[in-house]
Structures are given as C-alpha cells and as structure tokens.
Amino acid sequence: MQQRLLLKFPGLRQLLGYQKSWWRGDLLAGITVAAYLIPQCMAYGELVGVAPVVGLWTILPAMFGYALFGSSRQLSVGPESTTAVMTAAAISPLLLADGSNYGVLTATLAILVGGVCCVGYVARLGFLANLLSKPILIGYMAGVAVIMIAGQLGKISGISIPGTTVFEQVSEFIQQIDSIHLPTLILAGLVFGFLVAIGHRFPTAPAPLLAVLIGTAAVALFDLQGRGIAVVGAIPAGLPQFVVPSFPAQLPTLLASALGIAIVGYSDNVLTARSFAARHHDKIDANQELLALGVANLGAGLVQGFPVSSSGSRTVIGDSLGSKTQLFSLVAMGVVISVLLWLRPVLSLFPKAALGAIVIFAAFKLIEISEFLRLYRFRRSEFFLAIITTCGVLVTDILAGVAIAVGLSAIELLSRLAHPHDAVQGTVPNLPGLHDIDDWEGATTIPGLVIYRYDAPLCFANAEDFKSRAMSAIELEVTPVEWFVLNTEAIVEIDITAMDMLEELYDELATRGITFGMARVKRDLYAQLKRSSLLQKITEERIYLTLHTMIIGFKSRH
C-alpha cells in the first residue's frame, strides 16, 4: 500500500531516498534559481497584466506541488513566458471596462488548466505530448517570443500602447516614437545590455537578480522615479491567501483557452523533462507529468495566481549547478518566501522598464535561429512548417496559433502516412540479401517476381496510394510478372478499407494471371487476415514467414 502511494508522489520518493552527497548541489541550485526567478516571475506577472508580486505568489504552490508529484529531478515549474503570453491573450477580450475582474479571470483560468491536466491524467492522455513535433514547437516559440517583445514596447519606452496584437502594438509604437521617454528607454537598454554581457561572460550567474539590484539602487540613488521612470510600487505584505474564486460568466470561453494552454504547457513540460532525463540516463512518466502540472496549476489558481508550466532557462541553471532532486525547488521556494516577508521595500523600487528588458531578454532566447537553420539543412518541408507556424501565431491570436500548430502537426503526420516510402526489392551483385533496387547500382529484380515493400500501416488514408504504386511497380517490369509478393514487414495493422483494396488488387492481378502472395506476415496482421475473406483467396500456401522461403516457393512454382 505504501509503495503504491509513493508511486503517485515521485518527488517524495526521491526525497525519502535522499543521499547526503546531493545536498550541496541542490542547495546551490535552489538559491541561484531563486535569484533568477524572483525578477523573472515579477516580470511575467507584469506581462500577464496582474501586480508583479502575483508572479511570486504563483511560484510557491507551483514549486511545492511539482516537487511532490513531478517525475523529473531537474524540471523547474512556475510562471513562464509562453503561458504568461497565452494568459494575457485569453483574458484581454473578457475584461470589464474597469478591469476589476482581472484577478478572478486569471485565477479561474489557472484552476481550469489544472482541471484539464488532471482529467487528462485520469484518462491517461500522456501520449498527446507527441502531437507537437519539433518544427512546430520551434516555430511556435519564435512566434511567442515576437509577441512577448511587442508587448513590452510600452514599458521600455514609456509610451502608452493599448493595442493587443503584435501589429497594433508595433504600429502604435512607430506612430508615437517622438513621444518616447528617453530616461526610460536608456534604463531599459542598459539593463538589456547588462543581461546580454553577463549571460555571455558568466552563463550561470544570476544576471536578472543583479539587474534587479542595480536597477533598484539606481532608482534610489538618482531619484529616477521623480524623473518619470515607473516603478513596481508598494507590494502587499506577507504571503498570499488561499481563495476559491467565484466562477465568472465567461467560463465557457475560459475553458476553451484553458485547453490550449494545457496542451502547450504540458508539451513544453514533457519535452524539457525528457531532454534532461536523457542527459542523466533517467526516465520520466509522461502521464504523471499531467498530474504534476495539474496540481501546480490548481495551487496557483487558489493563491490568486495565473497558469504555470516549466521554465527551460531555470531548469538549465539548476542542472548546471548540480541539482539532483526536487529539493532544489523547495530551497528556491524558501528563498521566495523570505523575500515576500522581509524584502518587499527593496522590490517596490524596481523599475518597470527593467522588468520589460528582462522579458525581452528571455524572449530572444526562445528564437532559436540555429534550430531553424538545422531544419533547413535537414528537410526543407520541416523548415517551412516552422515558418508557417510562426506566421500563424503572429497573424492570428496566440490561442488560434495553438490550433494551427496542432493542425499542422496532424497534417504533416497524415501526409507521411498517406504517401510513405516504398520499394521494389531485388538482388545486388556481391551483396547478400534483398535490397531496394533504387538504392543500389546494378540491382535487379528476380525475373517474373515483384517483391514490393510499403513502409507504413495500410489504412483508408493510403489505400489508393498503395494500389496505384503497386500497379506501377508491376508495369515497370520488363519481364512479364508471374508473382506479386507484398513484403509486410512494415505493415503492423490494416483497416477494413485497406483490406477491401487488397481484395480488389488480388482480383485485378488474378485477371492478368499474376499470383498474389504475402511475406514476413506478423501474427497480429495474420489474425486480421483470418477475419477477412482475403486469406481464403490467397490461400495459406501463399503466406510466407520469410522472404527466403517465399523465393524458394517462387522458384519451385512449376
């Protein structure tokens, strides 16, 4: 019973088996990650549209929940750029004129995201993480980064930009460029340059924390607030209170947004967790990650926060400093609590322009030019898929971009299934076995025999493609074809549409005096053949377990 209970709490299981040699790495990683996330999460709170301190409130239950339920030892969960942008995009159209319902909407959205993830866990939908391919995620993140940058133009310039889309914000910025508040822009530029320089020279240093301290000191020493530079302002004392929000009338619209945020947040969670698990020869449980993310978001909603997911940058920092378990997240949470209780006056002087610079700095990291170039070199279709996804996110709103990304992933998958690789197999001089005749110079088919391989399961999506290409393989033969044998090594299953197509192919070949056979038939496929009338036509003697026995049968046909 205790063992089964611990399976539901992987993080707790890690802590119960904790080794003394791990504590130094976890402690150092926790303190450094906290130093990085404090200004970062405040910036994400500003990005969402709530008070910056809400970003710090949100981190507490997210880190605690994931530390207990998460299956990754390295993942850092909490406020992050993608879900912050998606939250802002989802909430903006639903606001009352005075904006008084903003906190209720963000908290409700977080609870709904948590609920969606928990339902997915119960339904064991962890496999859905594979819906978003690498090109889609690269293109999607680039689009999100551009949206993040456009959203900060007002903060770093001191201009009021009410626009909600990228094009509106950029257009309004250009129209008001003469009204830029120069001290605000200079401060933002200095902070951004500082982050770039420190990040390049000292990649593991808590650059955002140093930026916070320097920015705050500058405000205090030079009275920058009196020169028109906006600051965070007074931060509520103490820790957040647990509040169950009253569900607003916009619940159906929020639920649709929650579904999109859950898909993207979960996909990001699993991909990041898998990459670090592979690096450490560890494993994660994709379905358990649904539960962990659900608990983290439910907790965030109950403290009046906003939806959360994993942070790649914080995960990288923790891992580079030697984090071994989720204890590093609990250490970081303790540092955040200390800040909320004792360091509020310092944070209240932090300039908003610097927060904007931190967000823009994080956004540029999401635009992976090297990955776009790698896609271009590897396969042009995947490169254009990434570009189309980026444009889709920018041209539509960000939630529609999620639908475009999932749709493009499905279309790409279906296109590969509908027209997969195929091969006519033959012999190659001085090379044992059978091979694709298109791959080898001097390869020839066995006279009178066409061995055809189709590298995908047969289904309604590719039945006609299979038949036309199989017939083309027969027509291209110079010697009259006596046998057509389907090599089924890549055909693990077949649906009724494809089964009917095979019967049609059998009948058509029979009228031309061509024997139809099948080789390398797996047991599951054979069981499906037995439930159809095709096996009665082919007969058992034309079903071969190996290509070798099939060739012997062909040579002894007379």
C-alpha positions as CSV (number, residue, x, y, z in Angstrom):
1,M,0.0,0.0,0.0
2,Q,2.8,2.4,0.9
3,Q,4.7,1.5,-2.3
4,R,1.6,2.2,-4.4
5,L,1.1,5.6,-2.6
6,L,4.8,6.6,-3.3
7,L,4.2,5.9,-7.0
8,K,1.8,8.8,-7.0
9,F,4.4,11.0,-5.4
10,P,7.7,10.5,-7.3
11,G,9.2,13.7,-5.8
12,L,8.5,12.5,-2.3
13,R,10.1,9.1,-3.2
14,Q,13.2,11.0,-4.3
15,L,13.4,12.8,-1.0
16,L,12.9,9.7,1.1
17,G,15.8,8.1,-0.8
18,Y,18.0,11.2,-0.5
19,Q,21.8,10.9,-0.4
20,K,23.9,13.2,1.6
21,S,26.3,13.9,-1.3
22,W,23.4,15.6,-3.2
23,W,22.6,18.4,-0.7
24,R,25.4,20.8,-1.8
25,G,24.3,20.8,-5.5
26,D,20.6,21.1,-4.6
27,L,21.2,23.9,-2.1
28,L,23.4,25.9,-4.5
29,A,21.0,25.3,-7.4
30,G,18.0,26.3,-5.3
31,I,19.5,29.6,-4.2
32,T,20.7,30.6,-7.7
33,V,17.4,29.6,-9.3
34,A,15.5,31.7,-6.8
35,A,17.8,34.6,-7.5
36,Y,17.0,34.2,-11.2
37,L,13.2,33.6,-10.9
38,I,12.3,36.4,-8.5
39,P,12.7,39.2,-11.0
40,Q,11.7,36.9,-13.9
41,C,8.4,35.9,-12.3
42,M,7.7,39.5,-11.3
43,A,8.2,40.4,-15.0
44,Y,5.8,37.6,-16.0
45,G,3.2,38.9,-13.6
46,E,3.6,42.3,-15.3
47,L,3.3,40.5,-18.7
48,V,0.1,38.8,-17.7
49,G,-1.4,42.1,-16.5
50,V,-1.5,41.5,-12.7
51,A,0.6,43.0,-10.0
52,P,4.2,41.8,-10.2
53,V,4.0,40.3,-6.7
54,V,1.4,37.9,-8.0
55,G,4.2,36.2,-10.0
56,L,5.9,35.5,-6.7
57,W,2.7,34.2,-5.1
58,T,2.2,31.9,-8.1
59,I,5.6,30.3,-7.8
60,L,5.0,29.0,-4.3
61,P,2.3,26.3,-4.8
62,A,3.6,25.5,-8.3
63,M,7.1,24.6,-7.0
64,F,5.7,22.7,-4.0
65,G,3.1,20.8,-6.0
66,Y,5.6,19.7,-8.6
67,A,8.3,18.8,-6.0
68,L,5.8,16.2,-4.7
69,F,4.1,15.0,-7.8
70,G,6.6,15.6,-10.6
71,S,8.7,12.7,-12.1
72,S,11.6,14.9,-13.3
73,R,14.5,15.6,-10.9
74,Q,15.6,18.7,-12.8
75,L,12.5,20.5,-14.0
76,S,11.7,23.9,-12.6
77,V,8.0,24.7,-12.8
78,G,6.3,28.0,-12.3
79,P,5.4,31.2,-14.2
80,E,7.0,31.2,-17.6
81,S,6.8,33.2,-20.8
82,T,4.6,31.1,-23.1
83,T,1.7,30.5,-20.6
84,A,2.0,34.1,-19.5
85,V,1.5,35.4,-23.0
86,M,-1.3,33.0,-23.7
87,T,-3.0,34.0,-20.4
88,A,-2.8,37.7,-21.3
89,A,-4.2,36.9,-24.8
90,A,-7.1,34.9,-23.3
91,I,-8.0,37.4,-20.6
92,S,-7.8,40.7,-22.5
93,P,-11.0,40.3,-24.5
94,L,-13.0,39.3,-21.4
95,L,-12.2,42.3,-19.2
96,L,-14.8,44.6,-17.7
97,A,-14.3,48.3,-18.5
98,D,-12.7,49.0,-15.2
99,G,-10.6,45.8,-15.2
100,S,-11.9,44.8,-11.8
101,N,-12.4,41.1,-12.8
102,Y,-8.8,40.6,-14.0
103,G,-7.6,38.7,-10.9
104,V,-10.7,36.5,-10.9
105,L,-10.2,35.6,-14.5
106,T,-6.5,34.7,-14.2
107,A,-7.1,32.6,-11.1
108,T,-10.1,30.8,-12.7
109,L,-8.0,30.1,-15.8
110,A,-5.3,28.5,-13.7
111,I,-7.8,26.3,-12.0
112,L,-9.3,25.3,-15.3
113,V,-5.9,24.5,-16.8
114,G,-5.2,22.4,-13.7
115,G,-8.5,20.6,-14.1
116,V,-7.9,19.9,-17.7
117,C,-4.5,18.3,-16.9
118,C,-6.0,16.2,-14.0
119,V,-8.7,14.9,-16.3
120,G,-6.0,14.1,-18.9
121,Y,-4.1,12.2,-16.2
122,V,-7.2,10.1,-15.2
123,A,-7.9,9.4,-18.9
124,R,-4.2,8.5,-19.4
125,L,-3.7,11.1,-22.2
126,G,0.0,11.4,-21.8
127,F,0.6,10.3,-25.3
128,L,-0.8,13.6,-26.6
129,A,2.6,15.2,-25.9
130,N,3.6,13.7,-29.2
131,L,1.1,15.8,-31.2
132,L,3.5,18.8,-31.3
133,S,6.5,17.9,-33.5
134,K,9.9,19.7,-33.1
135,P,9.4,22.1,-36.1
136,I,6.0,23.1,-34.8
137,L,7.5,23.9,-31.3
138,I,10.4,25.8,-32.8
139,G,8.1,27.9,-34.9
140,Y,5.6,28.4,-32.2
141,M,8.1,29.5,-29.6
142,A,9.6,32.0,-32.1
143,G,6.1,33.5,-32.6
144,V,5.5,33.7,-28.9
145,A,8.8,35.5,-28.5
146,V,7.9,38.1,-31.0
147,I,4.6,38.6,-29.2
148,M,6.4,39.0,-25.9
149,I,8.8,41.6,-27.3
150,A,6.0,43.6,-28.9
151,G,4.1,43.5,-25.6
152,Q,7.0,45.2,-23.8
153,L,7.5,48.1,-26.2
154,G,5.3,50.4,-24.0
155,K,7.2,49.5,-20.8
156,I,10.7,50.1,-22.2
157,S,9.8,53.3,-23.9
158,G,7.4,55.0,-21.5
159,I,4.7,55.2,-24.2
160,S,1.1,54.1,-23.6
161,I,0.3,51.4,-26.1
162,P,-3.2,50.0,-25.7
163,G,-3.0,47.6,-28.8
164,T,-3.4,43.9,-28.1
165,T,-1.9,42.3,-31.3
166,V,1.7,42.5,-32.5
167,F,0.8,44.6,-35.5
168,E,-1.2,47.1,-33.4
169,Q,1.5,47.4,-30.8
170,V,4.3,47.9,-33.3
171,S,2.2,50.3,-35.3
172,E,1.3,52.4,-32.3
173,F,4.9,52.4,-31.1
174,I,6.1,53.7,-34.5
175,Q,3.3,56.4,-34.6
176,Q,4.3,57.6,-31.1
177,I,8.1,57.3,-31.5
178,D,8.5,61.0,-31.0
179,S,6.9,60.7,-27.5
180,I,9.5,58.2,-26.2
181,H,10.5,58.9,-22.6
182,L,14.3,58.9,-23.1
183,P,15.4,58.1,-19.5
184,T,13.1,55.0,-19.5
185,L,14.4,53.8,-22.8
186,I,18.1,54.3,-21.7
187,L,17.5,52.4,-18.5
188,A,15.8,49.5,-20.4
189,G,18.7,49.5,-22.9
190,L,21.3,49.4,-20.1
191,V,19.6,46.6,-18.3
192,F,19.2,44.6,-21.5
193,G,22.9,45.2,-22.4
194,F,23.9,44.1,-18.9
195,L,21.9,40.9,-19.2
196,V,23.5,40.1,-22.6
197,A,27.0,40.8,-21.3
198,I,26.7,38.8,-18.1
199,G,24.9,36.0,-19.8
200,H,27.7,35.7,-22.3
201,R,30.6,36.0,-19.9
202,F,29.1,34.3,-16.9
203,P,26.2,32.0,-18.1
204,T,25.5,30.6,-14.6
205,A,25.4,33.9,-12.8
206,P,22.0,35.2,-11.6
207,A,22.0,38.1,-14.1
208,P,18.4,39.1,-13.6
209,L,18.9,39.3,-9.8
210,L,22.0,41.6,-10.4
211,A,19.9,43.6,-12.8
212,V,17.2,44.0,-10.1
213,L,19.7,45.1,-7.5
214,I,21.4,47.6,-9.8
215,G,18.1,49.0,-11.2
216,T,16.7,49.4,-7.7
217,A,19.9,51.1,-6.5
218,A,19.8,53.4,-9.5
219,V,16.1,54.4,-8.7
220,A,17.0,55.1,-5.0
221,L,20.3,57.0,-5.7
222,F,19.3,59.1,-8.7
223,D,15.6,59.6,-7.9
224,L,14.7,58.1,-11.2
225,Q,11.0,57.8,-10.1
226,G,11.0,61.6,-9.9
227,R,12.3,61.8,-13.4
228,G,9.3,59.9,-14.7
229,I,10.5,56.3,-14.6
230,A,7.7,54.0,-13.5
231,V,8.4,51.5,-10.7
232,V,6.7,48.4,-9.4
233,G,5.3,50.3,-6.4
234,A,4.1,49.0,-3.0
235,I,3.9,45.2,-2.6
236,P,1.3,43.7,-0.3
237,A,2.7,42.4,2.9
238,G,3.0,38.7,3.8
239,L,2.1,35.6,1.9
240,P,-0.8,35.0,-0.4
241,Q,-4.2,33.8,1.0
242,F,-5.9,30.8,-0.4
243,V,-9.1,31.9,-2.1
244,V,-11.6,29.8,-4.2
245,P,-12.6,32.2,-7.0
246,S,-16.3,32.6,-7.9
247,F,-16.5,31.3,-11.4
248,P,-17.3,34.2,-13.8
249,A,-19.9,34.2,-16.6
250,Q,-17.1,33.8,-19.2
251,L,-16.4,30.3,-18.0
252,P,-17.1,28.5,-21.4
253,T,-14.7,30.9,-23.2
254,L,-12.0,30.4,-20.4
255,L,-12.4,26.7,-20.7
256,A,-11.5,26.8,-24.4
257,S,-8.5,28.9,-23.6
258,A,-7.5,26.5,-20.7
259,L,-7.5,23.6,-23.1
260,G,-5.0,25.4,-25.4
261,I,-2.8,26.5,-22.6
262,A,-2.8,23.0,-21.1
263,I,-1.7,21.4,-24.4
264,V,1.2,23.8,-24.9
265,G,2.2,23.9,-21.3
266,Y,2.2,20.1,-21.0
267,S,4.1,19.6,-24.2
268,D,6.7,22.1,-23.1
269,N,6.9,20.3,-19.7
270,V,7.4,16.8,-21.2
271,L,9.9,17.9,-23.9
272,T,12.1,19.7,-21.4
273,A,11.8,17.0,-18.8
274,R,12.7,14.3,-21.4
275,S,15.7,16.1,-22.7
276,F,17.2,16.5,-19.2
277,A,16.2,12.9,-18.2
278,A,18.1,11.6,-21.3
279,R,21.1,13.7,-20.4
280,H,21.2,12.0,-16.9
281,H,20.2,8.5,-18.1
282,D,16.9,8.9,-16.2
283,K,13.3,8.4,-17.2
284,I,10.1,10.5,-16.7
285,D,6.5,9.4,-16.6
286,A,4.6,11.4,-19.3
287,N,1.2,10.6,-17.7
288,Q,2.5,11.6,-14.2
289,E,3.6,14.9,-15.6
290,L,-0.1,15.6,-16.4
291,L,-1.0,15.2,-12.8
292,A,2.0,17.2,-11.6
293,L,1.2,20.1,-13.9
294,G,-2.5,19.9,-12.9
295,V,-1.7,20.1,-9.2
296,A,0.7,23.0,-9.8
297,N,-1.9,25.0,-11.7
298,L,-4.7,24.2,-9.2
299,G,-2.4,25.6,-6.4
300,A,-1.6,28.7,-8.5
301,G,-5.3,29.4,-9.0
302,L,-6.1,29.1,-5.3
303,V,-3.5,31.7,-4.4
304,Q,-5.0,34.2,-7.0
305,G,-2.2,33.4,-9.4
306,F,-2.1,32.5,-13.1
307,P,-1.3,29.4,-15.2
308,V,2.2,27.9,-15.0
309,S,4.4,25.5,-16.9
310,S,8.1,24.6,-16.9
311,S,10.9,27.1,-17.4
312,G,13.7,25.9,-19.6
313,S,16.1,28.7,-18.5
314,R,15.6,28.0,-14.8
315,T,15.9,24.2,-15.4
316,V,19.2,24.8,-17.3
317,I,20.6,26.9,-14.4
318,G,19.6,24.4,-11.8
319,D,21.1,21.5,-13.7
320,S,24.3,23.3,-14.5
321,L,24.8,24.0,-10.7
322,G,24.3,20.3,-9.8
323,S,20.6,19.8,-8.9
324,K,20.0,16.2,-8.1
325,T,16.4,16.2,-6.9
326,Q,13.4,18.5,-6.5
327,L,14.8,19.6,-3.1
328,F,16.4,22.5,-5.2
329,S,12.8,23.7,-5.9
330,L,11.9,23.6,-2.2
331,V,15.1,25.6,-1.4
332,A,14.1,28.2,-4.1
333,M,10.6,28.3,-2.7
334,G,12.0,29.1,0.8
335,V,14.1,32.0,-0.6
336,V,11.0,33.4,-2.3
337,I,9.0,33.3,1.0
338,S,11.9,35.1,2.7
339,V,11.7,37.8,0.1
340,L,8.0,38.2,0.5
341,L,8.3,38.5,4.2
342,W,11.3,40.8,4.6
343,L,12.5,42.3,1.3
344,R,9.3,43.9,0.0
345,P,10.5,47.6,0.3
346,V,13.5,46.8,-2.0
347,L,11.4,45.2,-4.7
348,S,8.9,48.1,-4.7
349,L,11.5,50.4,-6.1
350,F,12.3,48.1,-9.1
351,P,11.7,50.0,-12.4
352,K,9.1,48.5,-14.8
353,A,11.4,49.3,-17.7
354,A,13.9,46.8,-16.3
355,L,11.2,44.2,-16.0
356,G,10.4,44.8,-19.7
357,A,14.1,44.4,-20.5
358,I,14.2,41.1,-18.6
359,V,11.1,39.8,-20.5
360,I,12.6,40.8,-23.9
361,F,15.9,39.2,-22.9
362,A,14.1,35.9,-22.1
363,A,12.1,36.2,-25.4
364,F,15.2,36.4,-27.6
365,K,16.3,33.1,-26.1
366,L,13.1,31.5,-27.4
367,I,14.0,32.4,-31.0
368,E,16.4,29.6,-31.9
369,I,17.9,30.7,-35.2
370,S,20.3,27.7,-35.1
371,E,17.4,25.4,-34.9
372,F,15.7,27.0,-38.0
373,L,19.0,26.6,-39.9
374,R,19.2,22.9,-38.8
375,L,15.7,22.3,-40.0
376,Y,16.5,24.0,-43.3
377,R,19.6,21.7,-43.8
378,F,17.8,18.6,-42.6
379,R,14.5,18.8,-44.5
380,R,13.0,21.9,-46.2
381,S,9.4,20.8,-45.5
382,E,10.1,20.8,-41.8
383,F,11.7,24.3,-42.0
384,F,8.7,25.7,-43.9
385,L,6.4,24.0,-41.3
386,A,8.2,26.0,-38.6
387,I,8.0,29.3,-40.5
388,I,4.3,28.7,-41.2
389,T,3.7,28.1,-37.5
390,T,5.5,31.3,-36.6
391,C,3.4,33.3,-39.0
392,G,0.2,31.6,-37.9
393,V,0.9,32.6,-34.3
394,L,1.6,36.2,-35.3
395,V,-1.2,36.7,-37.8
396,T,-3.9,35.1,-35.6
397,D,-4.2,35.4,-31.9
398,I,-2.0,33.1,-29.8
399,L,-4.7,30.6,-29.0
400,A,-5.5,30.2,-32.6
401,G,-1.8,29.6,-33.1
402,V,-2.1,26.6,-30.8
403,A,-4.8,25.2,-33.1
404,I,-2.7,25.9,-36.2
405,A,0.3,24.2,-34.6
406,V,-1.7,21.0,-33.7
407,G,-3.4,21.0,-37.0
408,L,-0.1,21.3,-38.9
409,S,1.4,18.5,-36.9
410,A,-1.6,16.3,-37.7
411,I,-1.4,17.2,-41.4
412,E,2.3,16.5,-41.6
413,L,1.7,13.1,-39.9
414,L,-1.1,12.3,-42.3
415,S,0.9,13.3,-45.3
416,R,3.7,10.9,-44.3
417,L,1.2,8.2,-43.7
418,A,-0.7,8.8,-46.9
419,H,2.4,8.7,-49.1
420,P,5.2,6.8,-47.4
421,H,8.4,5.4,-48.8
422,D,8.0,2.2,-50.8
423,A,10.5,-0.1,-52.5
424,V,10.8,-2.9,-55.1
425,Q,13.3,-5.3,-53.8
426,G,15.9,-7.3,-55.7
427,T,19.4,-8.7,-55.7
428,V,22.7,-6.8,-55.7
429,P,25.9,-8.4,-57.0
430,N,28.3,-9.5,-54.2
431,L,25.8,-8.4,-51.6
432,P,23.7,-10.9,-49.7
433,G,20.0,-10.5,-49.1
434,L,17.3,-8.4,-50.8
435,H,17.6,-4.6,-51.2
436,D,15.8,-1.6,-52.6
437,I,16.7,-1.6,-56.3
438,D,16.6,2.2,-56.4
439,D,19.4,2.4,-53.7
440,W,22.0,0.2,-55.4
441,E,23.7,0.5,-58.8
442,G,23.4,-2.8,-60.7
443,A,20.5,-4.1,-58.6
444,T,17.9,-6.2,-60.4
445,T,14.7,-7.9,-59.6
446,I,14.2,-11.6,-59.8
447,P,12.7,-12.2,-63.3
448,G,9.0,-12.8,-63.1
449,L,8.8,-11.8,-59.4
450,V,8.0,-8.4,-57.9
451,I,8.7,-8.1,-54.2
452,Y,7.0,-4.9,-53.1
453,R,7.5,-3.2,-49.7
454,Y,5.3,-0.4,-48.4
455,D,6.7,1.3,-45.3
456,A,3.6,2.2,-43.4
457,P,0.5,0.6,-41.9
458,L,-2.3,0.2,-44.5
459,C,-5.4,2.2,-43.8
460,F,-8.0,4.4,-45.5
461,A,-5.6,7.3,-45.8
462,N,-3.1,5.4,-48.1
463,A,-5.1,2.5,-49.6
464,E,-5.4,4.1,-53.1
465,D,-1.8,5.4,-53.0
466,F,-0.7,1.8,-52.2
467,K,-2.7,0.3,-55.0
468,S,-1.6,2.7,-57.7
469,R,2.1,2.5,-56.7
470,A,2.0,-1.3,-56.5
471,M,0.5,-1.5,-60.0
472,S,3.1,1.0,-61.3
473,A,5.8,-1.3,-59.9
474,I,4.4,-4.2,-62.0
475,E,4.1,-2.1,-65.1
476,L,7.8,-1.0,-64.9
477,E,9.0,-4.6,-65.1
478,V,10.5,-5.6,-68.4
479,T,10.0,-9.4,-67.9
480,P,6.3,-10.5,-67.6
481,V,5.3,-10.6,-64.0
482,E,4.2,-14.0,-62.7
483,W,4.1,-13.3,-58.9
484,F,3.5,-10.1,-57.0
485,V,4.5,-10.5,-53.3
486,L,3.8,-7.9,-50.7
487,N,6.6,-7.6,-48.1
488,T,4.6,-6.7,-44.9
489,E,7.5,-6.1,-42.5
490,A,6.4,-2.5,-42.0
491,I,2.6,-3.2,-42.1
492,V,1.7,-3.9,-38.5
493,E,-2.0,-3.4,-38.9
494,I,-4.7,-2.9,-41.6
495,D,-8.2,-1.4,-41.5
496,I,-11.3,-2.6,-43.5
497,T,-10.9,0.0,-46.3
498,A,-7.3,-1.3,-47.0
499,M,-8.5,-4.9,-46.7
500,D,-11.1,-4.3,-49.4
501,M,-8.5,-2.6,-51.5
502,L,-6.2,-5.7,-51.2
503,E,-9.1,-7.9,-52.4
504,E,-9.6,-5.6,-55.3
505,L,-5.9,-5.8,-56.1
506,Y,-6.0,-9.6,-55.8
507,D,-8.9,-9.8,-58.2
508,E,-7.2,-7.4,-60.7
509,L,-3.9,-9.4,-60.6
510,A,-5.8,-12.7,-61.0
511,T,-7.4,-11.5,-64.2
512,R,-3.9,-10.8,-65.6
513,G,-2.6,-14.2,-64.5
514,I,-0.4,-12.9,-61.7
515,T,-0.2,-14.7,-58.4
516,F,-0.6,-12.6,-55.2
517,G,1.4,-13.5,-52.1
518,M,2.5,-12.0,-48.8
519,A,5.8,-12.4,-46.9
520,R,7.0,-11.6,-43.4
521,V,3.4,-11.5,-42.1
522,K,3.3,-10.8,-38.4
523,R,0.9,-12.6,-36.1
524,D,-1.3,-9.6,-35.5
525,L,-1.7,-9.0,-39.2
526,Y,-2.3,-12.6,-39.8
527,A,-5.1,-12.6,-37.2
528,Q,-6.7,-9.7,-39.1
529,L,-6.4,-11.6,-42.4
530,K,-8.2,-14.6,-40.9
531,R,-11.2,-12.4,-40.1
532,S,-11.5,-11.4,-43.8
533,S,-12.2,-13.2,-47.0
534,L,-8.8,-12.2,-48.5
535,L,-7.0,-15.1,-46.8
536,Q,-9.4,-17.6,-48.5
537,K,-8.4,-16.2,-51.9
538,I,-4.7,-16.0,-51.3
539,T,-4.7,-19.4,-49.5
540,E,-2.3,-20.4,-46.7
541,E,0.4,-21.6,-49.1
542,R,1.0,-18.1,-50.4
543,I,1.6,-16.6,-46.9
544,Y,5.3,-16.8,-46.1
545,L,7.1,-16.1,-42.8
546,T,10.3,-15.1,-44.5
547,L,11.5,-13.7,-47.9
548,H,13.8,-16.7,-48.2
549,T,11.0,-19.3,-48.1
550,M,9.0,-17.1,-50.4
551,I,11.8,-17.2,-53.1
552,I,12.1,-20.9,-52.7
553,G,8.3,-21.2,-53.3
554,F,8.6,-19.0,-56.4
555,K,11.4,-21.0,-57.9
556,S,9.6,-24.2,-57.4
557,R,6.2,-22.9,-58.7
558,H,6.2,-25.1,-61.8
